[in-house]
């Protein structure tokens, strides 16, 4: 029986520092993942072969990160009907604005759920994949809820600290 997992694809190893945030979030939720460097432009046949095989092996969500003329997420979305999350990487002279438009502007019928440019988007890609998987997994859904609550508590603690500081000036 195939085991459910998330595939995290990136166009180059230069995307890894950005995508580490995605891997960290998936680890936090104990979500199985595979990470792979594969390119829509430089290794199109290998990308196609990997996506087809990963889907057959139980991949539930693909997260695809690329910079510049970022077509990885769109190319993957054209191969699979699993949800595809696109992360525009903030590299090059246009600092990810090019990657954002290349990733988000998909033709109707082949969606890519595009997150923010750079590390915030990479982090949200992990959370969004967790929320997608949580639809059919009550234990994971509970963990996602708890994580959201603890992030709210962290903000409240920061506010309490600020109020304390202001009271002492
Ligand atoms: C994209 O081109 C990659 O995803 C990367 O963001 C960018 C630059 O790649 P390298 O030249 O660093 O390999 O395809």
Boltz pocket constraint, residues with backbone or C-beta under 6 A from the ligand:
constraints:
  - pocket:
      binder: B
      contacts: [[A, 10], [A, 11], [A, 12], [A, 13], [A, 14], [A, 15], [A, 39], [A, 65], [A, 66], [A, 67], [A, 68], [A, 69], [A, 89], [A, 91]]
      max_distance: 6.0
